[in-house]
Structures are given as structure tokens and as C-alpha cells.
Amino acid sequence: MRKLALLVLPALVLAGAAYGGWYWWTAWRFLQSTDDAYVQSDISLISPKIEGYIKEVRIQENEEVKAGQVLFVIDDRDFAAKKAQAEAAVATEEAMIETYESRLDLQRAMIEQAKAEVASAEAEKARAERDFQRYQQLMTSDYASRQRFETAQADNEKAAAAVTQKRAAVTAALGTLRVLRMQRDEEKAKREQARAQLQLTQNDLDNAVIRAPVAGVAGNRAGQVGQYVKPGTQLMSLVPLPRVFVTANFKETQLTRMRPGQPAEIVVDAYPDQTLEGRVDSFAPASGAQFSLLPPDNATGNFTKIVQRVPVRIAVPGDSPLARLLRPGLSVTVTVDTRKPGDEDLADGRVGRAQAKPAAAPAAAR
């Protein structure tokens, strides 16, 4: 039995090593895994756009809400008064515009009257000029008295002056018309300004009712009845469950063959007996260190090379029963199979490219 064991044991060890080497060569070296991964979601922070006292709170902690559902109501009495004031200002400007329109109509009528008076004065001037010419001819033949001639001459000059006066009156009336038009346009501009102010007050009045921008679950509620809030005050967080995703922070040496579209196996620490099948969705535009508060500056001091990590977004199927149990912040372990072609490889017709270059695989597995 001892001799048999000495013969069989090395064979089993050799077979196990051969199987392990074969599995590493065909599969394991293509599997990139990390436990630096967490469930995340596009959490909406609910804040007011106006300041005031909270009058109503219509949502409870951990309650599911629908898009457009009322969450908070701010006391809007001051905004209602401002709206009434803005409406009165708009009405005043409308009345002023109507007044100027009436004055413009009256001024146009006065211009037409002045033009008629010009025509009458020109006709009178023409008559006086003809009389003056006749008396001037008669004066040379001594058929008319000098007094009559001087009277005709005075009437002609008076008629010419009247024409000049009437034409000046028409010019003045046209100038007054232009001034009235400019004043009317100024009132129209004031009316638009008043309407804009009315719209702003209406917006403030509408913003007194805070609604849910998306459907989700309410959490971290801080707003209470009677609390004075300002724009930007965080009242609560709205988590759009079950729409979640996983952010996995892979080492830079693990990204050699990783492409969007490759399958990813997700194991949640809270539910270790269940596995989610996700896929690589996208890569962050920079490593996590570049987005930190104090990015490293390797150009100063002593340099120590540290392997960087790049956040990789993993899409999670929403129809999975486990996906409805996930909550942002849960720890997970992600394993990406880089043997599968990514979206870019499929689009370029390069299916199986990962298997075509096995010599580069050890660099990805390190």
C-alpha cells in the first residue's frame, strides 16, 4: 500500500498541477476581479429654490414616491402678495399703453388737420399772389391806387407767412407723434419687464410646492414643519431604486483587455449565495487619485510608484430579483471575463481578439 501510495500520489499531484495550469491558461488569467467595489445610484438631493418656512411635510422616511409627487410645501403667502403686486403693475402698464395709443390716434388726426390747414393756406397764398400780380400791373398803368396795391402786397406776404406757419405746425405735430411713439414703446418695454417680474413671482409661487423629480425611495429626510429653509438647503435624498449600478475600482494593470460590453459576475456581500450577471458599461475618464481633493504631484520630492485604480461602471440588470434588494453603499466583489469581446470589438468585427493574442495576457493578470 505504501508503494502504491508513492506511485499514485505524485501522479495525482502532477494531474492536479496540469489541470490547474490548463485552467489558468484558458480561463483564470482572463478573469479580472476586485473587491474594491460598491453599489451606487444616481441619488437626487432635494432642495428648495426659495426661502421660507416649511408649512407641510407630505413624505415619510423610507417611503416610495412617484415622479411629480408633492414632498414639501413652503408657506407661500408672501409670494402670493408679490404676484398680486406684479399683476397690478402689468395692468398699469397695459392702461398706460392704451392711453398712448389713444393719444397717438388723436395726434394723427391733428396732423391730418394741420395738413388740411397747410393746403388752405397755400390756396390763400396763391390767390393773394395773383391779386398782387394784377394790382402790380395795374399800378404801372395808373389804373389802381397805391393803397389798393399795398393792401394786396400785404395780403400776399401775410399768406406766405401763414403757409410757413402751417407747415411748421405740421412738422411739430409729426415730431410730437414720434415722441408719443417712443413713449409708447417705452411703456411696452416696461410692460414686458412687469410681465417678466410676474413670471418670476409665479415661478416662486410654484416652487413653494416641492415635488419629486424622479420616482424612488425617500431617505435622509431633514426638513420638518416650521423649519426655515433657503435655496440649497438639503431637505432629503431621493434614491431611484431599483435603478442601481456598481462602481468597481480596478487596478490599472487589470484594464489591458477590459472593454465595455464584457460580462461581469457580481457577488454582493449581503447576499453571498446569489450572483448577479452584469456587464461593463464604461470607464472613468481618470483615475480616482486625479479626482481626489488633493491630487498627487509626482514631480516634487521622492517618487514611489503606486498602482492606481480606475473606477469602472458595471451595469446591473433591473429585472433581476436581487437587484431590487440592492442599496447604494453595499460592498460587492466583481469579476470581469475579458475573454468575451466588448462592444467595440463586435462593432469592428474583431470577435475573439482576446484569444488571438495570448502573449499579452500575463500583463493583464499581474
C-alpha positions in Angstrom: 0.0 0.0 0.0 2.9 2.3 0.7 4.4 1.7 -2.6 1.1 2.1 -4.3 0.6 5.4 -2.5 4.0 6.6 -3.5 3.2 5.8 -7.1 -0.4 7.3 -7.1 0.3 10.5 -5.1 2.8 12.0 -7.5 0.5 11.2 -10.4 -2.4 12.9 -8.7 -0.2 15.9 -7.8 1.0 16.1 -11.4 -2.5 15.8 -12.8 -3.8 18.5 -10.4 -0.9 20.8 -11.5 -1.6 20.1 -15.1 -5.3 20.8 -14.7 -4.5 24.0 -12.7 -2.1 25.1 -15.4 -4.6 24.3 -18.1 -7.4 26.2 -16.3 -5.1 29.2 -15.7 -4.1 29.3 -19.3 -7.6 29.0 -20.7 -9.7 30.9 -18.2 -8.3 32.1 -14.9 -5.7 34.6 -16.4 -8.6 36.3 -18.3 -10.7 36.8 -15.1 -10.0 40.2 -13.5 -11.5 40.5 -10.0 -11.7 43.2 -7.3 -13.4 43.5 -4.0 -13.0 47.3 -4.1 -16.5 47.7 -5.5 -19.7 49.2 -4.2 -23.3 49.6 -5.2 -24.2 53.1 -6.2 -27.1 55.0 -7.6 -27.9 58.5 -9.1 -29.2 59.9 -5.8 -31.2 63.2 -6.1 -30.7 65.7 -3.3 -34.0 67.6 -2.8 -33.5 71.3 -2.1 -35.8 74.3 -2.3 -35.4 77.1 -4.8 -36.9 79.7 -2.5 -36.7 80.7 1.2 -39.4 80.4 3.7 -41.0 78.3 6.4 -42.0 74.7 5.7 -45.8 74.5 6.1 -46.3 70.8 5.2 -44.3 67.7 5.0 -46.1 65.1 2.9 -43.5 62.3 2.8 -42.2 59.9 5.4 -38.8 58.3 5.8 -38.2 55.3 3.5 -41.4 55.9 1.7 -41.7 55.1 -2.0 -42.7 58.2 -4.1 -43.7 58.7 -7.7 -42.3 61.3 -10.0 -44.2 64.6 -9.5 -45.5 63.7 -6.1 -45.6 66.5 -3.5 -42.8 66.2 -0.9 -42.8 69.6 0.9 -44.9 72.7 0.9 -43.4 76.1 1.9 -45.6 79.0 3.2 -46.5 81.0 0.1 -48.4 84.0 1.4 -45.6 86.4 0.7 -45.2 85.1 -2.8 -49.0 85.4 -3.4 -48.9 89.0 -2.4 -45.9 89.7 -4.7 -47.8 88.0 -7.5 -50.8 90.3 -6.9 -48.4 93.3 -6.9 -46.8 92.2 -10.2 -50.3 91.7 -11.8 -51.2 95.2 -10.8 -48.0 96.5 -12.3 -48.8 94.7 -15.6 -52.3 96.1 -15.6 -51.0 99.6 -15.0 -48.6 99.3 -17.9 -51.4 98.0 -20.1 -53.5 101.0 -19.2 -50.6 103.3 -20.0 -50.1 101.7 -23.4 -53.8 102.1 -24.2 -53.6 105.8 -23.2 -50.7 106.3 -25.5 -52.5 104.5 -28.3 -55.4 106.9 -27.9 -53.1 109.9 -27.8 -51.4 108.6 -31.0 -54.8 108.4 -32.7 -55.6 111.9 -31.6 -52.2 113.1 -32.8 -52.7 111.5 -36.2 -56.0 113.3 -36.5 -54.3 116.6 -35.6 -51.6 116.0 -38.2 -54.3 115.5 -40.9 -56.0 118.7 -39.7 -52.7 120.6 -39.9 -52.0 119.3 -43.4 -55.5 120.5 -44.4 -54.7 123.9 -43.0 -51.5 123.9 -45.0 -53.4 123.2 -48.1 -55.9 126.0 -47.2 -53.0 128.4 -46.5 -51.3 127.5 -49.8 -54.6 128.2 -51.7 -55.0 131.5 -49.9 -51.3 132.4 -50.8 -51.9 131.5 -54.4 -55.0 133.8 -54.5 -53.1 136.6 -52.7 -50.2 136.2 -55.1 -52.4 136.5 -58.2 -54.1 139.6 -56.7 -50.7 141.2 -56.0 -49.6 140.5 -59.6 -52.7 142.0 -61.0 -52.5 145.2 -58.9 -48.8 145.4 -59.7 -49.6 145.5 -63.4 -52.5 148.0 -62.9 -50.2 150.2 -60.8 -47.8 150.6 -63.7 -50.8 151.9 -65.8 -52.2 154.1 -63.0 -55.5 152.1 -63.0 -55.2 151.2 -59.3 -54.5 153.3 -56.3 -51.3 152.8 -54.3 -53.3 152.0 -51.2 -55.0 149.1 -53.0 -51.6 147.9 -54.3 -50.1 148.0 -50.8 -53.1 146.1 -49.4 -52.6 143.3 -52.0 -48.9 143.2 -51.3 -49.5 142.9 -47.5 -52.1 140.2 -48.1 -49.6 138.2 -50.2 -46.9 138.4 -47.6 -49.4 137.5 -44.9 -50.5 134.5 -46.9 -46.9 133.4 -47.4 -46.3 133.7 -43.6 -49.4 131.7 -42.9 -48.2 128.9 -45.2 -44.8 128.8 -43.3 -46.7 128.8 -40.0 -49.0 125.9 -41.0 -46.0 123.9 -42.4 -44.2 124.4 -39.1 -47.3 123.2 -37.3 -47.3 120.0 -39.4 -43.6 119.4 -38.6 -44.2 120.0 -34.9 -47.2 117.6 -35.0 -45.1 115.0 -36.7 -42.4 115.5 -34.0 -45.0 115.1 -31.3 -46.1 111.9 -33.0 -42.6 110.4 -32.9 -42.3 111.3 -29.2 -45.5 109.6 -28.4 -44.5 106.5 -30.3 -41.2 106.4 -28.4 -43.1 106.9 -25.1 -45.5 104.1 -26.1 -42.6 101.8 -26.9 -41.0 102.7 -23.6 -44.2 101.7 -21.8 -44.3 98.5 -23.8 -40.8 97.7 -22.6 -41.9 98.4 -19.1 -44.9 96.1 -19.6 -42.6 93.3 -20.7 -40.5 93.9 -17.7 -43.6 93.8 -15.5 -44.6 90.6 -17.2 -41.2 89.1 -16.6 -41.5 90.1 -12.9 -44.9 88.5 -12.8 -43.5 85.3 -14.3 -40.7 85.3 -11.6 -43.3 85.7 -8.9 -45.3 82.9 -10.4 -42.2 80.7 -10.5 -41.6 81.4 -6.8 -45.2 80.6 -6.1 -44.9 77.3 -8.0 -41.6 76.5 -6.3 -43.3 76.7 -2.9 -44.6 73.2 -3.7 -41.5 70.9 -3.9 -42.2 67.8 -6.0 -40.2 64.6 -6.6 -38.2 64.9 -9.8 -38.0 61.1 -10.3 -39.6 58.1 -8.8 -37.7 56.4 -5.9 -37.4 56.0 -2.2 -37.2 58.9 0.2 -34.3 58.8 2.7 -32.2 61.1 5.0 -35.1 63.4 5.5 -34.1 66.6 7.3 -36.9 69.0 6.5 -39.5 69.5 9.3 -42.6 71.6 9.7 -41.8 75.1 10.8 -38.2 74.9 9.7 -36.8 78.0 7.9 -35.1 76.9 4.7 -33.1 78.7 2.0 -32.2 77.8 -1.6 -29.8 74.9 -1.4 -30.8 73.6 2.0 -30.8 69.8 1.8 -34.3 68.6 2.8 -34.0 64.9 1.9 -32.4 62.4 -0.5 -34.3 60.5 -3.2 -32.8 57.2 -4.3 -34.2 56.0 -7.6 -34.5 52.3 -6.7 -34.2 49.8 -8.2 -32.1 51.7 -10.8 -28.6 51.0 -9.3 -25.2 50.2 -10.7 -21.8 49.0 -9.4 -18.6 51.0 -9.4 -15.6 48.7 -9.3 -12.1 50.2 -8.7 -9.8 48.0 -10.8 -6.0 48.3 -10.8 -4.6 49.9 -13.9 -2.8 46.6 -14.7 -6.2 44.9 -14.9 -7.6 47.1 -17.7 -5.4 45.8 -20.5 -8.1 43.6 -22.1 -11.2 45.1 -20.3 -13.7 46.6 -22.7 -17.3 47.9 -22.4 -19.8 45.2 -23.0 -17.9 42.4 -21.4 -19.8 40.2 -18.9 -19.2 40.8 -15.2 -20.1 38.5 -12.3 -21.3 40.4 -9.2 -21.3 38.9 -5.7 -22.9 41.0 -3.0 -21.5 40.6 0.5 -25.0 40.9 1.9 -26.3 38.1 -0.3 -23.3 35.8 -0.8 -25.4 32.9 -2.1 -26.7 34.8 -5.1 -24.9 36.0 -8.1 -25.7 38.9 -10.5 -24.7 38.9 -14.1 -23.8 42.4 -15.2 -21.7 43.9 -17.9 -19.0 46.6 -18.2 -20.7 49.8 -19.0 -18.0 52.5 -19.1 -14.7 53.6 -17.7 -13.9 56.8 -15.7 -12.1 59.5 -17.6 -9.3 59.5 -15.0 -8.0 57.5 -12.0 -9.6 58.0 -8.6 -6.4 59.9 -7.4 -7.0 62.6 -10.0 -10.5 63.3 -8.7 -9.4 63.5 -5.1 -9.3 66.7 -3.1 -5.5 66.9 -3.2 -4.3 65.1 -6.4 -0.7 63.7 -6.1 2.1 65.8 -7.6 4.8 63.3 -8.5 7.1 66.0 -9.9 8.1 67.0 -6.3 10.0 65.1 -3.7 10.9 61.4 -3.7 8.9 59.3 -6.1 7.3 56.0 -5.1 5.3 54.3 -7.8 1.9 53.2 -6.6 -0.5 51.2 -8.7 -3.5 53.4 -9.5 -7.1 52.4 -9.6 -9.7 53.4 -12.2 -13.4 53.4 -11.5 -15.3 51.1 -13.8 -19.1 51.3 -14.0 -20.8 47.9 -14.1 -24.4 47.9 -15.3 -26.8 45.8 -13.2 -29.9 44.2 -14.9 -33.0 45.8 -13.4 -35.3 42.8 -13.9 -33.2 40.6 -11.5 -34.9 39.8 -8.2 -31.7 40.5 -6.4 -31.4 44.0 -8.0 -34.5 45.1 -6.1 -32.7 44.3 -2.8 -29.6 46.3 -3.6 -29.0 49.5 -1.8 -26.3 52.1 -2.5 -23.2 51.6 -0.4 -23.3 47.8 -0.3 -20.0 46.1 -0.8 -19.6 43.7 -3.7 -17.0 41.6 -5.5 -16.8 42.0 -9.3 -15.2 39.6 -11.7 -14.9 40.6 -15.4 -14.4 37.9 -18.0 -12.0 39.6 -20.5 -12.2 36.6 -22.9 -15.5 37.9 -24.2 -15.5 40.5 -26.9 -16.5 44.0 -26.0 -18.9 46.4 -27.8 -16.0 47.9 -29.8 -14.7 44.5 -30.9 -18.2 43.4 -32.0 -18.7 46.7 -33.9 -15.3 46.3 -35.7 -15.8 42.6 -36.4 -12.9 41.6 -34.2 -14.7 38.8 -32.2 -12.3 36.7 -30.2 -9.5 39.2 -30.3 -8.6 38.5 -26.7 -7.8 34.9 -27.6 -5.8 35.9 -30.6 -3.0 37.5 -28.5 -2.4 35.2 -25.5 1.2 36.5 -25.1 -0.1 39.8 -23.7 -2.3 38.1 -21.1 0.2 37.9 -18.3 0.5 41.7 -18.2 -3.3 41.9 -17.5 -3.2 39.3 -14.8 -0.4 40.8 -12.8 
